[in-house]
Amino acid sequence: MNRRTACLLLGSGPVIAADLLNQDAGEPARPWIGPNFWSNPLQDWQYRNGRMECIVSGADRHVYILTRELSAKAAPATLRVTCGRLEGDQGALSPGFVGFRIGIQGIYGDYRDSAIYGVGMNAGIATDGRLFIGEANPGQAPVGGFPRAIDLELKILPAGSGGFDLLLSALDERGAALSSVTRTGVSAQKVQGGMAVVCSAGSLDISQSEADREITYSGINMRKRGREGNVRFWFRNLSIAGGKVDHRPERAFGPILWTMYTVSRNVLKLSAQMAPVGERSQPVQLQVLRGGKWRTVASSRIDPLARNAAFRVANWDASRPAPYRVAYSMGGDHFFTGTIQRDPVDKRKITVAVLSCLNDFGFPHTDLLESIRHFQPDLLAFEGDQIYERVASYGIERLPLERATLDYLRKWFLFGWSFRDLLRDTPAVCMPDDHDVFHGNVWGAGGKHAEGPAQQAAQDSGGYVEPAAWVNMVQRTQTSHLPDPYDPTPVQQGIGVYYTDLRWGGVSFAILEDRKWKSAPKVMVPAAEIVNGWAQNPAYNAARDGNAPGAELLGPRQLKFLDEWAQDWRGVWMKAALSQTLFANVATLPPPANTDAVCPKLPILRTGQYAEGDVLAADHDSNGWPQSGRDAAVRALRRCAAVHLCGDQHIASTVQYGVEDWNDGAFALCSPALSNIFPRRWFPPAPGRNPLAHSPRNTGEYVDGFGNKITVHAVFNPEQMEERPNLLLDRSPGFAMAEFDRDSRQITLTVWPRREDVRRPGAKPASGWPVTIHQLDNGWSSAGWVLPLVQADGRQEFCVQVIREPSHDIVYTLRVQGESFAPPAPAQGSYTVRVFEPDDGYERIYRSQRAARRPGHADPRG
């Protein structure tokens, strides 16, 4: 590619062009056009030899120009590009066109939204050779010899009364006009906004107006985007100039897209998501600013599928913040900067943002970014469904492997495009859930391959529908920055694992995979006739018949991990578990519905209304099933008084689990969906036992649809609101915050509606929140038995481990405050109480401690 071509491709000065596109003409093709462009869809375009090439024919294939925009100024602009049919394509062209789209505007006034779902005016040449602006011109003479290579030139000229005249010309290689067409009196609004190069099969008027953008219960759907025809063209020598054109270099995206990191036990793990930069990629460098100079601390190759670079730096000094940058050379040097925060071990309060279920309705979610940033969380916890199969339109591609990978990546890129300015400076947990791996529901069944004649049947059989290499690619993009796995042994098919723990700010977070080993209910309870997690046999009773022998939830490996994690209190004063979904099913349905497919179409009620007649749901995708596996998970958390933070359900709730009795398990905070197009609801048919004071009738003690004991403290149902867009805000989207207080050992759980401006004085969380609990409320404040006081020789903080005699089973281990502590006990009997400090080796043993009945079940603290 020569210097002139590079300049025109960017429409900028030669220095910028050389920096971004200086490469050998013989470089292999790559899917990514460059940092100044967003291609729709990614897998249907490539960059090769200085050309943008549309390699798949279909409706509305286009490349949005990120760094140029048509302003509101009454000034001229000129767009020019050379285009031609891909070599090797023969025969008559099917209907379609190539050319420009101008004045592209999205819903939310953000260029990223415009790049994905914006609409504008098309101007180009139809495949029959006729030029058009906005609509076909029946009398227009065709350009002779098309589809030979031609130049298209569109001039936007100010006219009277604030409007504009448009002139489109087809030019030969010498610049002589072959044909032209004009359109006068175009409103200023239609020539303001983004621009794109288009190669589209089918109708000429696609994406011309708001009518082509449907807003339905499932979000935003763009019509006419399927594959069809044989319209495949290349483009080069793109130039955009004129006083109406604004240059926006800050909008460039790539080649380094964003980063995610964690620091735990003085080990830094960081991943840099890269664009698909091609086969001749260079190593990526992680550099830290030390002594006023950037020093390389790690280097990594780009993974050929995941397109990310993963770094691990041992002996990391976590006592101070460290400015960092990721460096990459591609026709020049590129950097992505951020700060590795110091470990906040001396902070009194540690805050965690709990986030899940990010659809693209509301993209790029700037309101969410600013609301979360307002709370300055110490940790971000993205707990699943960072992408959905339908986002960014153009459907789903499951095979072949490379195209399926690019299809996932373009959706994954939307996540990073939204949150990268938070992620660059804030440590984050991120873990995939079912939609991330292109499943409606997933029962991992130990990693087996899902088998069946169709997607639904295969999914219900258990395992993963997509190839193992693809599943590993997804996991690498989302989890390669997490601390090292507890046990890295892969499951079936060589699918990797990532369950582990993160120690940050004195809080230890267990990161669980509550899908990977989960059994498939269709296999384990065949009489239920399960379809997509829902029993179709009316004689099946999930609470009575569902607890199938041998059905697994977390699986033996993760239960072993939790057992060891519960006992490890080195440098830790509180514990929490992070996983994809709730260990209960807090949802109801109106009969006779036997699936939640009705949820998006149910009427959304006004404040104070109640859906009478609903029945308890039994969705086997929730972790209310299998009951024995659920109980094992709850008991594991109880052994260290850990709170559970999760998402997935689309309906936010704070519940306390029960196993043998109500309230003998951990509290759980289930976050709302960040962008909810599938709203669920909780309207139980009868009031709960022991309803909470001053709370709605749907709180209190219940058994869920699987017979699990739960106490519902707060729930965030969909609710009609006056705010717009109500299609988004009425469906109870938002996020959750968990705050851990070291001094009081209290945990404050809060759900924030997306509609609420949290920066406003007097901003209020969702009704029923905040819910504030004590560490011991996670299974032990309601214990009916208590052991004698123990001490640690004057220490004000120490660890206590209660061991059942004579079995030597560990009941629980936790860190407490004060000079003495009366340990709660689950039942009468004799216990050993071990008092210790793991950080300095102190230990004291109290044997044969007899449990006494606690009068009135008073609180055991202190």
N, C-alpha and C positions, 0 to 999 in steps of 0.2 A: 504494500500500500504506500503510495507516495504522500508527500507532505501536504499537497493540495487536497487530496482526498480526505486525509485526517482532519484538516481544518474544516472542510465543508460538512463532514459527518457530525461535527460538534457545533458548527455555526459559531465558533469562537476563535480567539487568536491562536496563532501557531504554537505558542508556548504551552497553553493548556492542552491543545490537541496532542502535542508530542508527549506530554506527561501521561495522558490517559490511553492513547491508542498507538503508541510506538511499539510495533511488533513486526515480526517477519511476515512477509506476504504468504509464506507457505505454512503458517501455523495451522494445526488441525482445527476443525470447526468446534465452536463451543456454544452451549445453549444460551449463555448470558451475553446480551448485546453490549453492555457497558454501564458505568455508573450513572450516566445521564438518562437512562431509559428504564421503563418498566414494560415488559412484553406480556401480552395477553393472548393465550396462556404461554407460560415459560417454555414448555416442551414443544410448542409448535413453531418456534423461531430459533434461529441460530445466527451467530456472527462468524463470518468466514471471509478472509481476504478483503477486509475493508467493507464488506457488504452486510446488511441485514437481510436475512433470507427467511421467508415464510415457507416452511417445509411441509406443512399440513394444510390442506384446503378445508376451509370451514367458514361459517358465518362470523363476522366481526373479529377477525384476527387483526390485532393492531398493537403498535408499540407507542406508548405514551412517552412524551419528552418531558422529563422531570425538571430540567434546569432552564427551561424557557417557558414564558407565559405571556399571553396577550393581555396587556394592561387596559385600563379604562381610558387611556389617553386618546385624544382625537388626532392620531398620527398614523402614518402608513406602516405597513409591514409586508414583507415578501417571504414566502416559503418556496423552496425549490428542491427537487429531488430527481435523480435519474432512476428509472425503474425498468425492469425487463423480466420476461418469463424465465423460470428456472431452466437451465440447460437440461436437455433430455426429455422434457415434457413435450408431448406431441398431440396433434389432433385439435379439433375445434374446442375453444374455451366454453365452459359452462357459464351461466349467468353469474355476474359478480362485478367487482370493480377494484381498482387500486387508486390510491391518492392520499388525501389529507382529511383529518377531522379537526375542526377549530372550535373555539368557544366552549371547550369541554368543562362542565361544571357538575360537581357531585351534590349530595344532599347537605353535607355538614360544613361546607366552605373550606375544606382542606384539600390540598393538592393530592394527597394520598388517596382520599376517597374518590376524587376525580379520576385518578389513574385506574381505579378498579371499576367503579360504577358510574362514572360521569357520562353525561350525554352531550352531544354537540351536533354541529352541521358538517356533513360530508361534502367534499369537492374532489372530483377525480375523473378518471376515464373508465367507462364501463367496458366489459369484455367484448362488446360489439364495436368498440372504437369511438363511441360518442362521449364527448365531455359533458359534465353536468356540475351544477352547484346546488346542493340541497335536494334537488329532485331531477328526474330525467327530463331531457328536452327532446320531445319526439322529432322536431324538425332539424335537430343538430346533425350536420354532416359528419360521418365517422372519420377518424384519423386513418389515412391510408397506410397499409402495411402493418398496423398494430396486430400482434403484440411484439413487434421489434422494440428494442430499447429506445426510450424517449425520455426527455426531460419534461416534468410537469412543474409549472410555475403558477403560484397563486398570489395575486396582489390584493391587498386589503387597503382601500383608499378612503380617506375621510370624504364625506359628502355633506350636502346641506341638511339642516334640521337635525344635526347630531347623529345621523345615520352613516352608513358606509356603502361603498360600491365594491364589488368583488369581480376580479378578472382572472379567469383561469385559461392558461395557454399550454398547448403541447408543442414542444420545440424539438428540432432534430439535433444531431450531434454538433452542428455548427452554430446552434442558437437561433436558427430561422424558425418562425412560427409555422406549424403545420395546421393548427386549428385553434380557435379560442371561443370562449363563452363568457358572458357577463351576467351579473345579477345586481340590480341596483336597489337602493333604499332598504338595505339590511339594517336592522336595529342594532344599536351599540351593544346590547346585552348578548347578542348571538356571536359577536366577535370579541368576546372577553372571556379569558380562562385558558385552559390547557390546550395542547395540540398533540396530534398523533399522526403517525403514518399507518395507513390501513391497507390490508389485503383481505378482501371479504368475498366469500361466495354467497350467491343468493341475491336478496333484494338490495337496491341501492339506498333505501331510506333507513337502513338499520341505525339505531342509536342517534336519530336526528332530534328526538324530542322526548319529553317526559313520558309520553305514552308508551315508549319502548322500555321503560323501567317499571316493572310491576313490583308493588309492595304488597306482600301477602302475609298470611300468618307465619309462613316459614322464612320470612325475611325479605331480602331483595332478590328478585330473579330477573335476569336479562333474557329477553326472548331471542330466538333465532341464533343460537350460538353453537349448534351442532356441527358435526363434520359433514361436508357435502362438496360435490363438484370437483374441479381440477384447477382451481385458481391458486397458483403458487408462483410468487414473484420475488425478485430480489430488489433491494434499494441501496443506492450509494449516493455520495455527493449531496448529502442533505445540508441545506443551509437555511437559516432563519435570521432575518435582519430587519432593521427599521426601528423608528422611534417608538412604535407601539409595543415593541418586544422588551420585556424585562428579563434580565439575566439573573437566575437564582442558583448560583453554584452550591449554596448550602444544602440544597435538596438532593444532591447526588447521593446515590445509595450503592455502596460497594467500592471496591471488592470486599472490604471487611464490613460486614453488615452489623454485627453487634457481638457483645460478649456476655458471659455468665460466669460467676465464680462462687466458691466457698472457701473458707479457711477453717480447719478443724485440727486440733492437736498439732499446731504449727506446721501444717501441710497446706499449701495453696494449690487448689485445682481450678483451672480456668479453661473455658472453651471459647473459641472465636468462630462464629458462624461466618463462613465465606460464601460469596456468590459462586456459581459453577464456572470457574475461571478457565477450564480447559485442561487438557492432558499435560501440558508443559508447565504446570504450576511450580512455583518456587517454594522453598521452606518459609514458614511463617515464624516471626520472632516475637517473643514476649520480652519487653524491656521495662525496666524500673528506673525512676529518676533517683540517683544517688550522688551526693556531692555535686549537684548541679549538672550532672551528665547522665545521659540515657545509657544504661548498661543492659546487655542482653543476659537474661537469667535462664531462658529456655528456648528451644527451637522445636518445631513440629512440622511434619508434612501434613498436607490436606488429605483427609480421608476421601477415597475416590467415589464413594456413594454419599455419605453424609455431608460432604463438602465442609467439614469443620476441622479445626486444628485444636488439639487437646494438649494442655500443659499440666505438668505436675512439678511443683517446686517444694522440696523438703527443707526442713530447718528454716521455715519462714518466720521472720520476726513479726509477730502479730501484736506487738506492744505499741505500734505507731502506724498511722496511715501511710500508704505508699502510692504516690502517683505512678500510673503505669500507662504503657501504650502497646498496642499490637501493631507490628510493622510488617508490611508486605510490599514487594517490588513487582510492579507490572507496568511497564512503560513509564516508570517513575516510582517514587516512593509514596506509599499510602500509609496512613496512621489512624488508629482508633484509640482514643484516650479515655481514661477513667481513674478512679481511686479505689485501691484495696483498703477498706476501712480497718481500723484497729479493732481487735477483739474487745468488745465492751464489757469486760469482766468486772469492772468497778461501777457500772451503772446500776442504779437501784431498780429501774424498770426496763425490761426488755419487751419490745413490741414486735409482733409478727403480723404481716398482712396475709390473710388467707384468701386465695384467689382460685377460681376454677371456671370452666365452661365459657370459653371465649368464642362466640359466634361472630360473624362479621357485620351484623346489623348494629350500627353505631360506630363502625370502623372510621377513623383510626383511634377511637376511644380516648380522645384527648381529655374529656371530662373525668374519666376514670384515672388517668395518669395524674392529673392535678390533684384529685381528691386523695389518692393514696400517698402522693408526695407530701401532702399537707401534714400527715401523721408522722413523717420521717421514720418509717419502720426500720428496725435493726435487721430484719430478715423478710424476704419475700418468699411466700410458699405457693407456687403454682401447682395445684394438685390434680390436674388432669383436664383433658379436652381443651388443650391449648389450640387445637384446630378442630374443625368439623369438615366432613367430606364435601359438603355443598358449598363451602365458602369460596369466594372469588369466581363463582360461576364456572361454566365449561364442563361440569360433570366430574366424574371420577375415572381415573385410569388405574387399573390393578395390575396389568401386564402389558408389555414386557417389563422387566425389572428396571431398566433405565428410565423409561417414560413414567412408570409408576413412582419412581423416586423423585423425578422432577415435579410430578403432580403434587406429591406431598410437600416438597420443599417450597413451592410457590405459595402454598397455604401456610406453611410454617413461617415463611418470611413475613407474612402479615402480622403474626404475633410479635416478632422482633421489631418490626417497623413501628408498632404501637408502643412497646415498652422499653426500647433500648436505652432511652435516657434515664430510666430508673435502674435498669440492670447494669449499666456501666459502673455505677458507684455503690450498689447495694448487693450484698450477698443474697443468693436466691437458691431455693430448692425448686426443681422442676421435674415432674415425672408424668409419663404418658398414661392415659386411660383408654377406654375403648375406641372413641372416635379418632384418637391420635393414630391408632393402628387400623383405621378404616373399617371398624366394626360398629354396628349399632349397640351391641353388647358383646362382651368378651368373657368367656370362661376359659382361662388359659390351660387348665388341665395339665399342668406341668410342662407346657411348651410343645405339645403334640401338634401335628399338622391337622387342621380341620378338614374333614372329608364330607362331601355331600354333593348332590347334583346341581345345587344352586347356592348362591351366597347365604341365604337365610338358613337353609338346611345344614350347610357346612358350619356356619357360626354356632347353631344350636348343638352340634355334635361335640363341641369343645375343642379348644386349641386355637391356632391362628390360621386364618384364611390366606393371608399374604405369605410369600416365601420368607424363610428364616433370615436370609440376607437383608431383606427389606425391613423386617421387624427390628433387626439389630441396628440398621441405619437409623430408624426412628428413635430408638433408645439412645443411640450415640448422640444424636442432635440435642436431645433433651436432658441427658443425665451424665454425660462424660465429665462435667465439672463437679459432680458430687464426690464426697469423700469415698475412698476405696471401699468396694463392697466387703461386707462381713465375710462372705465366702463366695469367691468369684466363680465357682464351678458352674458351667452353663447347665441349663435344663435341656430337654429334648430338642433335637434338631440343631444343637449348638447355639440356641438363643441365650444371650447373656442375661445376667441379673445385676441389680443395682441396690438391693436393700442394704441398709447401712445405718450408721448414726452420725449426726452432726453435733459437735459441741461448739456453742457460740454464746458468748455473754453469760457463761455459767449455767446455761440451760442445755440439756441434752435432748436432741430430737431424734427419735427413731423414725427412719424413712422406710415405709413398708410398701410391698407390692401385693395389694390385696386382690389382684386379678390373676396373677401368673399361675398360681397353683389351684385356684378355685375350680371345683368340679362343675361339670355341665349338668344342670338339673334335668334336661331331657333324657340324659343317659341314666342318671341316678334314680329318678322317679318316673319311669316310663308311663305309669298309669295316669299321670297328670296330663299327658299329651301337651307338653310344653311347646310353645311357639314364641320365640323372641323373649323368653323369660316369663311368659304368662301361661298359666294352666288353662286349657280349653275343655277339659273334662269337668262338667259341673259337679260330679260326685266327689271330686278331689277337694280335700280340706287341708290347706297348707299348714295350719297350726297342728293338725292331728296327724297328717300323713307325710309331711314334707321332710322330716328329719331323717334322711336316708342314712343307713349305716355305711361308714366308709367315705362319706362325702367330706371334702376338705374345703377350708377357706384359706387360711394363711399357709398351711402345710407345715410338716415337721421342721423343715430347715429354718423357717422364720420364727416358729415358736421357740426353737432352741436359741436363736439369736435374742429374742425378747427376754428369755429367762436369764441369759448372761448380762444383757443390757440393764435389766432391772436391778442387778446387784452391783453394777459399776458406778460409783459415785465420785470418782476422781475428778476434782475440779468442777463439780456439778452441785447445784442447789435446788434444781427443779427438773422435771422430765415431762416431755410431751411426745405424742406419736402423731406422725403425719401419714395419711394414706388417702386413697382416692375417694372412698365412699363410706357412708355411715353404717355402723353395725346395727341397723334397724331399718324399718320401712315406715317412714313418717309420710304417708300419703293416703288419700281416699279417692274413690271413683264413684260416679253415679251409676247405679245398676240400670240396665243389664250389662254394662260395659265389662268385658273381661280382658281388656288390654288398655294401656295408657295411650294408644293411638288417638283417643278422643280428646286428649288434654289440650292440644292447640286450638280446638274448636269449641271448648267449653266457654260459656259466658263468664266474663270477669265481673265480680260483684263489686258493689260500692261499699265504702267504709261502714261497718256495723252489720252488713248483711251476712247471712249464714246459709250455706248450701245444705238444706235439709235432705235427709234420705241417702246421703253418701254411705258407702261401706268401706271397711278397711281394705287397702290394697295389699296384694301379695306378689310383689315384683321380685322374681328370683335374681334379677340383676343387682338388687340392693344386697347389702351384706347382712340383712336380717336372715338370709339363708346361706348356707345350711346352719341350722340352729346350734348344733353341737360345735361346729367350727367357730361360730359367732361367740358362743359362751367361752370357748378356749381363749379367743382373742381378748375378750373383756377381762377374764381372770388374769391374763398376762399383763395387761395395763394396770390392773389393781395391785399387782405385786410391787409396783413402785409409785403408786398414786399419780399416774400419768394422765393428763387430759388428752383427749383425742381431737385433732383438727383435721377436717376432711371437707369434701365438696360433692360434686357429681349430681346431686338429687334435684337441682334447679329450684328447690324450695329450702330456704334457710331455716335452720332450727337449732335450738340448744336443748339437748335432752340429757338425762342421766340414765345410764344403763343399769339394769338389774339382772341378776342371774338367779340366785336362790330366793331373793326377795327384791322388792323395789328398792332402788337407791343404794344397792350394795356394790355398784360399779362406778366407773369413771364418768365424768361429764364429757360431752362431745359438742363441738361447735361445727355445724355443717354450713359452709358458706353458700350464699346465693350464687346464681349464675352471673357472670360479668355481663353477658349479653344473652338474653333468654328468649328463644323462640319456641320453647316447648315447656310451658308452665305447668307445674303440678300444684296440688293443693292439699290441705289437711283440715277436713271438716268431719271429725268422727261423729257417729250417730248418737252417742251418749256422752255426757260429761265424764271427765276422768275422776278416778278416786282421789280423795284429798285434793280438790282443786286449789290452785294457788290463789292467795288473796289478791283481790283487785286485778285479776287476770281474766282473759276471755274464757269461754266455756270449753275451748279446745286445748286447754292446758290441764295438767294433773297427771295422775298415774293411769297408764293404759297398758294393755298388751297389743302389740302390733299384729299385722295380718299373719305373721308366722308364730304368734304366741309368745314373743319375746317381751319381757317386762321393760317398760320405759316410762320415765317421768318427763313429760313435755313442759319445759319452762317458758319457751317462747317459740313462735313460728311466724314466718313472713310470707303470708299468702298473697297471690296476685290481687290487685286492687285497682279499681278505676280511678284515674287521676286526671287532673286538668292540664298537666304539663304535656308538652309535645316534644318528640313524637310519642304519642300515647301507645302506639304499637310496640314500642320498646319499653317504655317506662311503666306501663300497667302490669307487666309480667314479672314483677318483683326482682329485677336485676339489681346487682350491687356487689358489695364485697364485705369481708369480715375482718375484724382486728382482735387479736389476743394479746393481752398485756400481762406480764409476769412481774410481780413485785417481790423483790428479794427480802425486804424488811418485814413485810406483813405475811409473806407466803400466800398472798391472794392472787387469783387469776381473774381478770376482767375480760369477759367475752362480749363483743359488740358486733351487730350487723348494721351496715350503713346502706340505705337505699341509693341506687344510682341517681335518682331524681334529686337527692338532697345536696345542696351546696355546703359541703362540710366546712368550708372556710368562713361561712357566714356566722356572725355571733348568734348564739342560741340555736345552732343547727342541732337537729334531733335525730338519733338513730331510729331504726325500725321499732315499732311498738313492742314492748316487752323487754327490750334491751336498754342498757347493759345488764348482764347477769354476772354478778361477782361471787366467786366461790373461794374457799380455802383449799390449799393443797390436799388436806385430809378429806375433803368432801369427795375426792375421787375414789370412793369405796370404803372409807373408814370412819367418817364422822357419825354414821348411823350404826356402827357396830355395837352390839348389845353387851359386850364383855370388855373388860379392861384389866391390864396387868399392873403390878406395883410400879411405882416411880423408879426410874433409872437415872443415873447421873454419869458424867464424864470428867470427874475430878476438876470441877470448876470451869470447864469449857462452856462457852455460850452457844456453840453450834457443833453438832456432831451427828454421825450416822447411827441409825438404829436398824438392826435386823432381827426379826422375830422368827424363831424356828420351832416348829411343832415337835413335841416329844411324844413317843420315842422314835417317830418315823424320820426325823431330821429333815422334813420338808420345809423349805423356806416359805414363810407366809408372805412376808413383804420386806423390802429394804427401802429406807428413805432417810433424807437429811432433815433434822429438826433444829429448832432454835430454843434457847433458854438453858438454864443450868440443869433442869430436870424435865422428864417427859414420862407420861403414863401411857404406855403403848396400848392401843386398842387390840382386841383379839376377836377372831371370828366366831369362837365358841368356847364353852368351858373346857378345861383341861390344863395340862402342864406344858410350859414353853421355856425355851432358852432364848434369852435376849442378849444379843451381841451389840455392844456399844463400841464404835470404832471411828477412826479418822483415816481414810485411805491415803491422804496426801502426806501424812507424816508417820504412819505406822502405829499410831496409838490404838489400843484395844482393851476392852474390859468385858468379861463374860458374866452374865447373871443366869444361873441355871435353876431349873425346877420352879419357875415362876407360875403361880396358880392364877388363872383367870377368875375374876369376880364379876358378878352381874352388876352392870352399871345402872344405878337408879335413874329411871326416867330416860335412859339412853342419852345422858348429857354429853355435851361435846367433850372429847378427850384431850383437847389442846391444853398444854401447860399443866 
